[in-house]
Amino acid sequence: MNRQRLCLREMAVNQRGTICSVKAEGELGRRIRDMGLVPNTEVTIVGRAPLKDPVALRLRDFTLSLRNNEADFITVEVCGN
């Protein structure tokens, strides 16, 4: 199986992956981690707003909306075909 690393913003709707790293620091990094976006967490992109911002993702039995400028700090490993 082919795996690649992407920024969370680059993932397509219905694409699934596992968080590798969160590079945000300070208050933003704490806020992102408090929302459950931590390494080894599986996420699925469930939708995007008409202008592509924000992005809705599903993790740990809940749906979360995240701005693209926050998603830029999160690296995800996805399975490619």
N, C-alpha and C positions, 0 to 999 in steps of 0.2 A: 504494500500500500504506500502511495506517495504522500508525504507530509510536507507542508510548507508553513512558514511563519508569516503572518500578516498583522498589520495594525488593525485593531477592531473596526475602525472606520471603513476599511477596505473590504470587509466581509459582505457577501451577498445575502439577500433575504433567504431564509430557510437554511443557510449554511451553519454548520455546527463546528465548534472547536473547543480547545482547552486553553485557559489563560496560562501563559508562560511567565509573564512579568508585568509589573505595574511600575512605570518609571517616574510617576509623579511624586513630588516631595512636599513636605510641609502640610499646610491645611488641605490643599486639594488631594494630596496622596492619602491623607487620613480619611477624608470624606469618601473617596473612591473605595478604599478598603472597608470602611464602615458599611457600605452598600452591599458588601459580599463579593466584590470583585477582587479576588485574591488568587494567587497561583494555584494551579491544579483544579480550578473550578470550571465545569463544563458550561458553555453558553451557546445559545442558538439565537440568531437574528430572526425576529418575528415580523418586523416591519420598519418602514421609514416614513417620515413625514413627506409631503409633496416636494419640498425643497431639499430633501435628503438630510435634514437636521431638525429634530433629534432622531436617534435610532432607538427602536424598542428591542430589548433582548430578554430572553427567558433564561433564568438560572434558579436552581434550588426551589422549584415550585412557585416562583413568582415572576412577574414581568416588571421590568425596570426600563425607564426611559433615560437615555444618556445623551448629552450634547456631544457633537463631533469633536470639539476642542478638548473634552474630557476623554473621549474614546481614543484620541491620538496617543495617549500615554500607555495604552494597554496593548501588549503583544499577545497574539493568540496563535496556537498551532492548529491547523486545519487539515483534514484529510482531503486530498485531491484525487480525482479519477484519472 
